[in-house]
Amino acid sequence: MKKTQSLLAAVTFSMALVAPFSAMAVGAIAVDDEAGSTDAGYALVSGYDSESSAKAAALKECRAAGNENCKIAVWFKTCGAYAASSEHYGIGYGNTKQIAESKAVEECGGGSCKVVVSDCE
């Protein structure tokens, strides 16, 4: 009985160390994309512990890159993507990069829309 309790305690402790880091990672994408623009300015951040800190960091990096009108396009806990064409844009998020990118292109309108940036935690 004592060995079982020791093993259970060790497994529980190990899970407690891993769980907060993997479950709490948040990312965000900020963009400065004007209608008719062919090249969207953007910033992508990941590994933050909250939605608000990820959003703030993405905005800060977007502006630091010389973009004046940065806005949060999407924040995500797993995967996120931003797609654009010269007339439209779309965002997506999901459990895989492929799902996030597909949703972003679909929301953008397909056709000439291309994934500008995507990432997973």
The first five atom37 places (N, CA, C, CB, O) and aatype in JSON, in Angstrom:
{
  "aatype": [12, 11, 11, 16, 5, 15, 10, 10, 0, 0, 19, 16, 13, 15, 12, 0, 10, 19, 0, 14, 13, 15, 0, 12, 0, 19, 7, 0, 9, 0, 19, 3, 3, 6, 0, 7, 15, 16, 3, 0, 7, 18, 0, 10, 19, 15, 7, 18, 3, 15, 6, 15, 15, 0, 11, 0, 0, 0, 10, 11, 6, 4, 1, 0, 0, 7, 2, 6, 2, 4, 11, 9, 0, 19, 17, 13, 11, 16, 4, 7, 0, 18, 0, 0, 15, 15, 6, 8, 18, 7, 9, 7, 18, 7, 2, 16, 11, 5, 9, 0, 6, 15, 11, 0, 19, 6, 6, 4, 7, 7, 7, 15, 4, 11, 19, 19, 19, 15, 3, 4, 6],
  "atom_mask": [
    [1, 1, 1, 1, 1],
    [1, 1, 1, 1, 1],
    [1, 1, 1, 1, 1],
    [1, 1, 1, 1, 1],
    [1, 1, 1, 1, 1],
    [1, 1, 1, 1, 1],
    [1, 1, 1, 1, 1],
    [1, 1, 1, 1, 1],
    [1, 1, 1, 1, 1],
    [1, 1, 1, 1, 1],
    [1, 1, 1, 1, 1],
    [1, 1, 1, 1, 1],
    [1, 1, 1, 1, 1],
    [1, 1, 1, 1, 1],
    [1, 1, 1, 1, 1],
    [1, 1, 1, 1, 1],
    [1, 1, 1, 1, 1],
    [1, 1, 1, 1, 1],
    [1, 1, 1, 1, 1],
    [1, 1, 1, 1, 1],
    [1, 1, 1, 1, 1],
    [1, 1, 1, 1, 1],
    [1, 1, 1, 1, 1],
    [1, 1, 1, 1, 1],
    [1, 1, 1, 1, 1],
    [1, 1, 1, 1, 1],
    [1, 1, 1, 0, 1],
    [1, 1, 1, 1, 1],
    [1, 1, 1, 1, 1],
    [1, 1, 1, 1, 1],
    [1, 1, 1, 1, 1],
    [1, 1, 1, 1, 1],
    [1, 1, 1, 1, 1],
    [1, 1, 1, 1, 1],
    [1, 1, 1, 1, 1],
    [1, 1, 1, 0, 1],
    [1, 1, 1, 1, 1],
    [1, 1, 1, 1, 1],
    [1, 1, 1, 1, 1],
    [1, 1, 1, 1, 1],
    [1, 1, 1, 0, 1],
    [1, 1, 1, 1, 1],
    [1, 1, 1, 1, 1],
    [1, 1, 1, 1, 1],
    [1, 1, 1, 1, 1],
    [1, 1, 1, 1, 1],
    [1, 1, 1, 0, 1],
    [1, 1, 1, 1, 1],
    [1, 1, 1, 1, 1],
    [1, 1, 1, 1, 1],
    [1, 1, 1, 1, 1],
    [1, 1, 1, 1, 1],
    [1, 1, 1, 1, 1],
    [1, 1, 1, 1, 1],
    [1, 1, 1, 1, 1],
    [1, 1, 1, 1, 1],
    [1, 1, 1, 1, 1],
    [1, 1, 1, 1, 1],
    [1, 1, 1, 1, 1],
    [1, 1, 1, 1, 1],
    [1, 1, 1, 1, 1],
    [1, 1, 1, 1, 1],
    [1, 1, 1, 1, 1],
    [1, 1, 1, 1, 1],
    [1, 1, 1, 1, 1],
    [1, 1, 1, 0, 1],
    [1, 1, 1, 1, 1],
    [1, 1, 1, 1, 1],
    [1, 1, 1, 1, 1],
    [1, 1, 1, 1, 1],
    [1, 1, 1, 1, 1],
    [1, 1, 1, 1, 1],
    [1, 1, 1, 1, 1],
    [1, 1, 1, 1, 1],
    [1, 1, 1, 1, 1],
    [1, 1, 1, 1, 1],
    [1, 1, 1, 1, 1],
    [1, 1, 1, 1, 1],
    [1, 1, 1, 1, 1],
    [1, 1, 1, 0, 1],
    [1, 1, 1, 1, 1],
    [1, 1, 1, 1, 1],
    [1, 1, 1, 1, 1],
    [1, 1, 1, 1, 1],
    [1, 1, 1, 1, 1],
    [1, 1, 1, 1, 1],
    [1, 1, 1, 1, 1],
    [1, 1, 1, 1, 1],
    [1, 1, 1, 1, 1],
    [1, 1, 1, 0, 1],
    [1, 1, 1, 1, 1],
    [1, 1, 1, 0, 1],
    [1, 1, 1, 1, 1],
    [1, 1, 1, 0, 1],
    [1, 1, 1, 1, 1],
    [1, 1, 1, 1, 1],
    [1, 1, 1, 1, 1],
    [1, 1, 1, 1, 1],
    [1, 1, 1, 1, 1],
    [1, 1, 1, 1, 1],
    [1, 1, 1, 1, 1],
    [1, 1, 1, 1, 1],
    [1, 1, 1, 1, 1],
    [1, 1, 1, 1, 1],
    [1, 1, 1, 1, 1],
    [1, 1, 1, 1, 1],
    [1, 1, 1, 1, 1],
    [1, 1, 1, 1, 1],
    [1, 1, 1, 0, 1],
    [1, 1, 1, 0, 1],
    [1, 1, 1, 0, 1],
    [1, 1, 1, 1, 1],
    [1, 1, 1, 1, 1],
    [1, 1, 1, 1, 1],
    [1, 1, 1, 1, 1],
    [1, 1, 1, 1, 1],
    [1, 1, 1, 1, 1],
    [1, 1, 1, 1, 1],
    [1, 1, 1, 1, 1],
    [1, 1, 1, 1, 1],
    [1, 1, 1, 1, 1]
  ],
  "atom_positions": [
    [[0.83, -1.2, 0.0], [0.0, 0.0, 0.0], [0.87, 1.26, 0.0], [-0.94, 0.0, 1.21], [0.55, 2.23, -0.68]],
    [[1.95, 1.25, 0.74], [2.8, 2.41, 0.81], [3.45, 2.71, -0.54], [3.88, 2.22, 1.88], [3.56, 3.87, -0.91]],
    [[3.87, 1.68, -1.29], [4.47, 1.88, -2.6], [3.45, 2.51, -3.56], [4.99, 0.55, -3.17], [3.81, 3.4, -4.34]],
    [[2.22, 2.07, -3.52], [1.18, 2.62, -4.38], [0.96, 4.09, -4.07], [-0.13, 1.83, -4.22], [0.81, 4.9, -4.99]],
    [[0.92, 4.45, -2.81], [0.73, 5.85, -2.44], [1.92, 6.7, -2.89], [0.54, 5.98, -0.93], [1.73, 7.82, -3.36]],
    [[3.13, 6.18, -2.76], [4.32, 6.92, -3.18], [4.31, 7.14, -4.69], [5.59, 6.19, -2.75], [4.62, 8.23, -5.16]],
    [[3.97, 6.1, -5.43], [3.91, 6.21, -6.88], [2.81, 7.19, -7.29], [3.67, 4.84, -7.52], [3.02, 8.02, -8.17]],
    [[1.65, 7.09, -6.66], [0.56, 8.0, -6.97], [0.95, 9.45, -6.66], [-0.7, 7.61, -6.18], [0.63, 10.36, -7.43]],
    [[1.63, 9.66, -5.56], [2.07, 11.01, -5.19], [3.08, 11.53, -6.21], [2.69, 11.01, -3.78], [3.03, 12.71, -6.57]],
    [[3.98, 10.69, -6.68], [4.98, 11.1, -7.66], [4.32, 11.46, -8.99], [6.02, 10.0, -7.86], [4.69, 12.45, -9.62]],
    [[3.36, 10.66, -9.43], [2.66, 10.93, -10.68], [1.85, 12.21, -10.57], [1.74, 9.74, -11.06], [1.85, 13.03, -11.49]],
    [[1.15, 12.38, -9.46], [0.35, 13.6, -9.25], [1.24, 14.83, -9.24], [-0.44, 13.51, -7.92], [0.88, 15.85, -9.83]],
    [[2.4, 14.77, -8.6], [3.33, 15.89, -8.55], [3.86, 16.2, -9.95], [4.5, 15.58, -7.59], [3.94, 17.36, -10.34]],
    [[4.21, 15.16, -10.71], [4.7, 15.36, -12.07], [3.65, 16.0, -12.95], [5.14, 14.03, -12.68], [3.96, 16.89, -13.74]],
    [[2.41, 15.57, -12.82], [1.33, 16.15, -13.62], [1.1, 17.6, -13.23], [0.03, 15.33, -13.46], [0.78, 18.43, -14.09]],
    [[1.24, 17.92, -11.98], [1.05, 19.3, -11.53], [2.11, 20.22, -12.1], [1.06, 19.38, -10.0], [1.85, 21.39, -12.37]],
    [[3.32, 19.69, -12.3], [4.37, 20.51, -12.89], [4.15, 20.77, -14.37], [5.71, 19.84, -12.69], [4.43, 21.86, -14.86]],
    [[3.64, 19.79, -15.09], [3.45, 19.91, -16.53], [2.16, 20.63, -16.89], [3.47, 18.54, -17.16], [2.17, 21.47, -17.78]],
    [[1.08, 20.33, -16.23], [-0.24, 20.84, -16.61], [-0.34, 22.36, -16.68], [-1.24, 20.35, -15.64], [-0.88, 22.86, -17.67]],
    [[0.16, 23.13, -15.7], [-0.04, 24.56, -15.8], [0.64, 25.19, -17.0], [0.46, 25.22, -14.56], [0.13, 26.16, -17.57]],
    [[1.77, 24.65, -17.4], [2.49, 25.24, -18.51], [1.83, 24.94, -19.85], [3.92, 24.76, -18.52], [1.74, 25.82, -20.7]],
    [[1.37, 23.73, -20.06], [0.77, 23.39, -21.34], [-0.65, 23.92, -21.44], [0.78, 21.89, -21.55], [-1.08, 24.29, -22.53]],
    [[-1.39, 23.96, -20.36], [-2.78, 24.38, -20.41], [-2.94, 25.89, -20.45], [-3.52, 23.83, -19.21], [-3.99, 26.38, -20.85]],
    [[-1.94, 26.64, -20.06], [-2.1, 28.08, -19.93], [-1.48, 28.89, -21.07], [-1.52, 28.51, -18.64], [-1.63, 30.11, -21.08]],
    [[-0.79, 28.26, -22.01], [-0.13, 29.02, -23.06], [-1.16, 29.64, -23.99], [0.84, 28.12, -23.84], [-2.09, 28.98, -24.46]],
    [[-0.97, 30.93, -24.26], [-1.88, 31.68, -25.12], [-1.06, 32.45, -26.14], [-2.79, 32.64, -24.28], [0.02, 32.95, -25.82]],
    [[-1.57, 32.55, -27.35], [-0.92, 33.32, -28.4], [-1.89, 34.33, -28.99], [0.0, 0.0, 0.0], [-3.1, 34.25, -28.76]],
    [[-1.35, 35.29, -29.74], [-2.18, 36.31, -30.39], [-1.52, 36.79, -31.67], [-2.44, 37.5, -29.43], [-0.29, 36.76, -31.8]],
    [[-2.34, 37.25, -32.6], [-1.87, 37.84, -33.84], [-2.49, 39.23, -33.94], [-2.23, 36.95, -35.09], [-3.71, 39.38, -33.88]],
    [[-1.64, 40.24, -34.1], [-2.09, 41.61, -34.33], [-1.73, 41.99, -35.76], [-1.44, 42.61, -33.3], [-0.67, 41.61, -36.26]],
    [[-2.61, 42.72, -36.42], [-2.37, 43.11, -37.82], [-2.65, 44.59, -38.04], [-3.22, 42.27, -38.76], [-3.45, 45.21, -37.33]],
    [[-1.99, 45.13, -39.05], [-2.27, 46.46, -39.57], [-2.51, 46.24, -41.06], [-1.08, 47.5, -39.29], [-1.57, 46.25, -41.86]],
    [[-3.76, 46.05, -41.43], [-4.1, 45.65, -42.78], [-5.18, 46.57, -43.33], [-4.57, 44.19, -42.82], [-6.33, 46.49, -42.91]],
    [[-4.82, 47.43, -44.25], [-5.78, 48.33, -44.87], [-6.36, 47.7, -46.11], [-5.12, 49.69, -45.2], [-5.67, 46.93, -46.79]],
    [[-7.59, 48.0, -46.43], [-8.22, 47.49, -47.65], [-7.38, 47.9, -48.85], [-9.67, 48.01, -47.79], [-6.97, 49.06, -48.98]],
    [[-7.14, 46.95, -49.73], [-6.34, 47.24, -50.92], [-4.86, 47.02, -50.72], [0.0, 0.0, 0.0], [-4.1, 47.04, -51.69]],
    [[-4.43, 46.81, -49.5], [-3.02, 46.57, -49.21], [-2.65, 45.16, -49.65], [-2.73, 46.78, -47.71], [-3.42, 44.22, -49.46]],
    [[-1.47, 45.02, -50.22], [-1.03, 43.68, -50.62], [-0.14, 43.04, -49.58], [-0.28, 43.76, -51.94], [0.1, 41.83, -49.64]],
    [[0.34, 43.81, -48.63], [1.23, 43.26, -47.62], [0.81, 43.75, -46.24], [2.7, 43.66, -47.91], [1.07, 44.9, -45.87]],
    [[0.16, 42.87, -45.48], [-0.3, 43.24, -44.14], [0.87, 43.26, -43.17], [-1.39, 42.27, -43.64], [1.69, 42.33, -43.15]],
    [[0.95, 44.31, -42.37], [1.91, 44.31, -41.27], [1.3, 43.51, -40.14], [0.0, 0.0, 0.0], [0.11, 43.62, -39.88]],
    [[2.11, 42.71, -39.46], [1.56, 41.88, -38.4], [2.62, 41.54, -37.36], [0.97, 40.61, -38.98], [3.81, 41.74, -37.57]],
    [[2.15, 41.02, -36.24], [3.02, 40.46, -35.21], [2.33, 39.24, -34.63], [3.33, 41.51, -34.08], [1.11, 39.22, -34.46]],
    [[3.11, 38.23, -34.36], [2.63, 36.98, -33.79], [3.4, 36.73, -32.51], [2.78, 35.8, -34.79], [4.63, 36.78, -32.5]],
    [[2.69, 36.45, -31.43], [3.33, 36.09, -30.16], [2.69, 34.82, -29.64], [3.2, 37.24, -29.12], [1.54, 34.52, -29.94]],
    [[3.44, 34.07, -28.86], [2.89, 32.86, -28.24], [3.61, 32.59, -26.94], [3.0, 31.64, -29.2], [4.68, 33.15, -26.67]],
    [[3.03, 31.72, -26.14], [3.63, 31.33, -24.88], [3.27, 32.21, -23.69], [0.0, 0.0, 0.0], [3.92, 32.14, -22.66]],
    [[2.25, 33.02, -23.82], [1.85, 33.9, -22.72], [0.87, 33.19, -21.79], [1.21, 35.2, -23.27], [0.23, 32.22, -22.17]],
    [[0.77, 33.71, -20.56], [-0.05, 33.04, -19.56], [-1.5, 33.52, -19.5], [0.57, 33.21, -18.22], [-2.3, 32.99, -18.74]],
    [[-1.84, 34.53, -20.3], [-3.22, 35.01, -20.32], [-3.55, 35.64, -21.66], [-3.47, 36.02, -19.17], [-2.66, 36.05, -22.41]],
    [[-4.83, 35.72, -21.94], [-5.3, 36.36, -23.16], [-4.86, 37.82, -23.21], [-6.83, 36.27, -23.26], [-4.39, 38.29, -24.25]],
    [[-5.02, 38.54, -22.1], [-4.69, 39.97, -22.1], [-3.2, 40.22, -22.3], [-5.15, 40.61, -20.79], [-2.83, 41.16, -23.0]],
    [[-2.34, 39.41, -21.7], [-0.9, 39.62, -21.89], [-0.47, 39.27, -23.3], [-0.1, 38.79, -20.87], [0.42, 39.92, -23.85]],
    [[-1.06, 38.25, -23.91], [-0.74, 37.9, -25.29], [-1.18, 39.01, -26.24], [-1.4, 36.55, -25.68], [-0.44, 39.38, -27.15]],
    [[-2.38, 39.52, -26.03], [-2.88, 40.6, -26.88], [-2.01, 41.85, -26.76], [-4.33, 40.94, -26.51], [-1.67, 42.47, -27.77]],
    [[-1.65, 42.22, -25.54], [-0.81, 43.41, -25.32], [0.55, 43.25, -25.99], [-0.63, 43.67, -23.82], [1.05, 44.19, -26.6]],
    [[1.14, 42.08, -25.89], [2.45, 41.83, -26.49], [2.37, 41.87, -28.02], [3.0, 40.48, -26.01], [3.27, 42.4, -28.67]],
    [[1.32, 41.31, -28.59], [1.16, 41.31, -30.04], [1.0, 42.74, -30.56], [-0.05, 40.46, -30.46], [1.61, 43.11, -31.57]],
    [[0.19, 43.54, -29.88], [0.03, 44.94, -30.28], [1.34, 45.7, -30.18], [-1.03, 45.63, -29.42], [1.68, 46.48, -31.08]],
    [[2.08, 45.49, -29.12], [3.36, 46.17, -28.92], [4.35, 45.8, -30.03], [3.95, 45.8, -27.54], [5.01, 46.68, -30.58]],
    [[4.44, 44.52, -30.35], [5.37, 44.09, -31.41], [4.94, 44.59, -32.78], [5.47, 42.56, -31.43], [5.78, 44.96, -33.59]],
    [[3.65, 44.61, -33.04], [3.13, 45.09, -34.32], [3.5, 46.57, -34.5], [1.59, 44.9, -34.4], [3.96, 46.97, -35.57]],
    [[3.31, 47.36, -33.46], [3.63, 48.8, -33.53], [5.14, 49.02, -33.6], [3.06, 49.53, -32.31], [5.6, 49.93, -34.29]],
    [[5.9, 48.2, -32.9], [7.36, 48.32, -32.92], [7.93, 48.03, -34.31], [7.98, 47.36, -31.89], [9.02, 48.48, -34.65]],
    [[7.18, 47.28, -35.11], [7.62, 46.96, -36.47], [7.27, 48.08, -37.45], [6.98, 45.65, -36.93], [7.48, 47.94, -38.66]],
    [[6.74, 49.21, -36.94], [6.44, 50.36, -37.79], [5.02, 50.43, -38.29], [0.0, 0.0, 0.0], [4.71, 51.24, -39.17]],
    [[4.15, 49.62, -37.76], [2.74, 49.63, -38.15], [1.97, 50.54, -37.22], [2.14, 48.19, -38.14], [2.11, 50.44, -36.0]],
    [[1.16, 51.43, -37.78], [0.47, 52.43, -36.96], [-0.92, 52.03, -36.49], [0.38, 53.69, -37.73], [-1.35, 52.46, -35.42]],
    [[-1.63, 51.22, -37.25], [-3.04, 50.92, -36.96], [-3.24, 49.45, -36.6], [-3.92, 51.29, -38.15], [-4.11, 48.79, -37.16]],
    [[-2.46, 48.96, -35.68], [-2.52, 47.55, -35.3], [-3.78, 47.24, -34.49], [-1.28, 47.16, -34.5], [-4.19, 48.01, -33.62]],
    [[-4.36, 46.1, -34.81], [-5.53, 45.59, -34.08], [-5.35, 44.1, -33.89], [-6.86, 45.91, -34.83], [-4.72, 43.43, -34.7]],
    [[-5.91, 43.59, -32.81], [-5.85, 42.15, -32.57], [-6.77, 41.46, -33.59], [-6.26, 41.79, -31.1], [-7.96, 41.77, -33.67]],
    [[-6.2, 40.54, -34.35], [-7.0, 39.78, -35.31], [-7.56, 38.53, -34.64], [-6.15, 39.39, -36.54], [-8.73, 38.2, -34.82]],
    [[-6.73, 37.84, -33.86], [-7.16, 36.6, -33.23], [-6.24, 36.28, -32.06], [-7.18, 35.42, -34.25], [-5.04, 36.59, -32.1]],
    [[-6.8, 35.67, -31.04], [-5.99, 35.1, -29.96], [-6.37, 33.64, -29.87], [-6.22, 35.85, -28.58], [-7.47, 33.25, -30.24]],
    [[-5.45, 32.82, -29.37], [-5.69, 31.38, -29.39], [-4.97, 30.66, -28.27], [-5.27, 30.81, -30.72], [-3.94, 31.11, -27.77]],
    [[-5.54, 29.52, -27.89], [-4.92, 28.66, -26.89], [-4.25, 27.46, -27.55], [-5.96, 28.19, -25.88], [-3.4, 26.82, -26.93]],
    [[-4.61, 27.14, -28.77], [-4.02, 26.0, -29.46], [-3.33, 26.49, -30.73], [-5.09, 24.93, -29.79], [-2.11, 26.61, -30.76]],
    [[-4.1, 26.77, -31.77], [-3.54, 27.26, -33.03], [-4.38, 28.43, -33.54], [-3.49, 26.12, -34.08], [-5.6, 28.46, -33.35]],
    [[-3.73, 29.39, -34.19], [-4.42, 30.53, -34.76], [-3.83, 30.89, -36.11], [0.0, 0.0, 0.0], [-2.67, 30.59, -36.39]],
    [[-4.65, 31.53, -36.97], [-4.19, 31.91, -38.31], [-4.89, 33.17, -38.78], [-4.43, 30.76, -39.3], [-6.0, 33.49, -38.35]],
    [[-4.22, 33.88, -39.67], [-4.75, 35.08, -40.31], [-4.49, 34.95, -41.81], [-4.09, 36.39, -39.72], [-3.36, 34.72, -42.23]],
    [[-5.54, 35.1, -42.61], [-5.42, 35.03, -44.07], [-5.93, 36.34, -44.65], [-6.22, 33.81, -44.65], [-6.79, 37.0, -44.06]],
    [[-5.4, 36.73, -45.82], [-5.82, 37.98, -46.43], [-5.67, 37.94, -47.94], [-5.01, 39.14, -45.86], [-4.9, 37.16, -48.5]],
    [[-6.44, 38.81, -48.58], [-6.3, 39.11, -50.0], [-6.24, 40.64, -50.08], [-7.5, 38.5, -50.88], [-6.18, 41.3, -49.05]],
    [[-6.25, 41.19, -51.27], [-6.22, 42.65, -51.37], [-7.53, 43.29, -50.94], [-5.89, 43.06, -52.79], [-7.58, 44.5, -50.73]],
    [[-8.6, 42.48, -50.81], [-9.9, 43.04, -50.45], [-10.5, 42.49, -49.16], [-10.85, 42.79, -51.55], [-11.35, 43.14, -48.55]],
    [[-10.08, 41.31, -48.73], [-10.71, 40.65, -47.6], [-9.67, 40.06, -46.65], [-11.66, 39.56, -48.08], [-8.49, 39.92, -46.98]],
    [[-10.14, 39.72, -45.46], [-9.3, 39.0, -44.52], [-10.16, 38.01, -43.74], [-8.56, 39.97, -43.56], [-11.39, 38.12, -43.73]],
    [[-9.51, 37.07, -43.11], [-10.21, 36.1, -42.28], [-9.31, 35.58, -41.2], [0.0, 0.0, 0.0], [-8.09, 35.56, -41.34]],
    [[-9.92, 35.14, -40.11], [-9.17, 34.56, -39.0], [-9.66, 33.15, -38.76], [-9.31, 35.42, -37.72], [-10.78, 32.79, -39.15]],
    [[-8.83, 32.36, -38.13], [-9.23, 31.02, -37.77], [-8.45, 30.54, -36.57], [0.0, 0.0, 0.0], [-7.34, 30.99, -36.32]],
    [[-9.04, 29.63, -35.83], [-8.36, 28.99, -34.72], [-8.9, 27.59, -34.57], [-8.53, 29.8, -33.39], [-10.02, 27.3, -35.01]],
    [[-8.12, 26.73, -33.97], [-8.56, 25.35, -33.82], [-7.48, 24.49, -33.19], [0.0, 0.0, 0.0], [-6.47, 25.0, -32.71]],
    [[-7.71, 23.19, -33.2], [-6.8, 22.25, -32.55], [-5.54, 21.96, -33.34], [-7.5, 20.98, -32.28], [-4.56, 21.47, -32.77]],
    [[-5.54, 22.26, -34.64], [-4.34, 22.06, -35.46], [-4.11, 23.29, -36.33], [-4.48, 20.78, -36.33], [-5.01, 24.09, -36.55]],
    [[-2.89, 23.41, -36.82], [-2.55, 24.51, -37.71], [-3.38, 24.43, -38.99], [-1.05, 24.51, -38.04], [-3.85, 25.46, -39.49]],
    [[-3.57, 23.23, -39.51], [-4.35, 23.04, -40.72], [-5.8, 23.52, -40.54], [-4.33, 21.57, -41.14], [-6.36, 24.17, -41.42]],
    [[-6.39, 23.2, -39.4], [-7.77, 23.65, -39.13], [-7.82, 25.16, -39.04], [-8.31, 23.02, -37.83], [-8.69, 25.78, -39.65]],
    [[-6.89, 25.77, -38.3], [-6.87, 27.23, -38.15], [-6.69, 27.91, -39.51], [-5.74, 27.65, -37.2], [-7.39, 28.88, -39.81]],
    [[-5.77, 27.41, -40.31], [-5.53, 28.01, -41.62], [-6.73, 27.84, -42.55], [-4.29, 27.39, -42.26], [-7.09, 28.78, -43.27]],
    [[-7.34, 26.66, -42.55], [-8.53, 26.43, -43.4], [-9.67, 27.36, -43.02], [-8.99, 24.97, -43.28], [-10.33, 27.92, -43.9]],
    [[-9.89, 27.54, -41.72], [-10.96, 28.44, -41.27], [-10.66, 29.88, -41.67], [-11.13, 28.34, -39.74], [-11.57, 30.61, -42.08]],
    [[-9.4, 30.3, -41.56], [-9.03, 31.67, -41.92], [-9.25, 31.93, -43.41], [-7.57, 31.95, -41.55], [-9.79, 32.97, -43.78]],
    [[-8.83, 30.99, -44.25], [-9.02, 31.15, -45.7], [-10.51, 31.13, -46.05], [-8.28, 30.03, -46.47], [-10.96, 31.91, -46.88]],
    [[-11.27, 30.25, -45.42], [-12.71, 30.17, -45.67], [-13.4, 31.47, -45.27], [-13.33, 28.98, -44.9], [-14.23, 31.99, -46.02]],
    [[-13.08, 32.0, -44.09], [-13.69, 33.25, -43.63], [-13.29, 34.42, -44.53], [-13.28, 33.55, -42.18], [-14.08, 35.35, -44.73]],
    [[-12.09, 34.36, -45.07], [-11.59, 35.42, -45.95], [-12.34, 35.42, -47.28], [-10.09, 35.24, -46.2], [-12.49, 36.47, -47.9]],
    [[-12.8, 34.28, -47.69], [-13.55, 34.21, -48.94], [-12.9, 33.28, -49.95], [0.0, 0.0, 0.0], [-13.35, 33.2, -51.1]],
    [[-11.86, 32.59, -49.53], [-11.22, 31.62, -50.43], [-10.5, 32.3, -51.57], [0.0, 0.0, 0.0], [-9.82, 33.31, -51.36]],
    [[-10.63, 31.76, -52.77], [-10.06, 32.36, -53.99], [-8.65, 32.86, -53.86], [0.0, 0.0, 0.0], [-7.71, 32.06, -53.78]],
    [[-8.49, 34.16, -53.83], [-7.15, 34.76, -53.8], [-6.61, 34.94, -52.38], [-7.18, 36.1, -54.5], [-5.52, 35.5, -52.21]],
    [[-7.33, 34.49, -51.37], [-6.87, 34.63, -49.99], [-5.71, 33.68, -49.7], [-8.02, 34.36, -49.01], [-5.74, 32.51, -50.08]],
    [[-4.72, 34.2, -49.03], [-3.54, 33.42, -48.65], [-3.31, 33.55, -47.15], [-2.29, 33.88, -49.44], [-3.58, 34.6, -46.57]],
    [[-2.82, 32.51, -46.53], [-2.46, 32.57, -45.12], [-1.24, 33.49, -44.98], [-2.15, 31.13, -44.53], [-0.2, 33.27, -45.6]],
    [[-1.39, 34.53, -44.17], [-0.31, 35.48, -43.94], [0.57, 34.97, -42.8], [-0.88, 36.88, -43.61], [1.8, 35.0, -42.88]],
    [[-0.09, 34.5, -41.74], [0.66, 34.02, -40.58], [-0.19, 33.02, -39.81], [1.07, 35.2, -39.66], [-1.42, 33.16, -39.75]],
    [[0.46, 32.01, -39.23], [-0.24, 31.04, -38.4], [0.78, 30.43, -37.44], [-0.92, 29.93, -39.27], [1.98, 30.42, -37.71]],
    [[0.27, 29.92, -36.32], [1.14, 29.3, -35.33], [0.32, 28.45, -34.39], [1.94, 30.36, -34.56], [-0.89, 28.59, -34.29]],
    [[1.01, 27.56, -33.69], [0.39, 26.72, -32.67], [1.21, 26.79, -31.39], [0.25, 25.26, -33.15], [2.43, 26.99, -31.42]],
    [[0.53, 26.63, -30.27], [1.18, 26.59, -28.97], [1.8, 25.23, -28.79], [0.19, 26.91, -27.83], [2.41, 24.97, -27.75]]
  ]
}
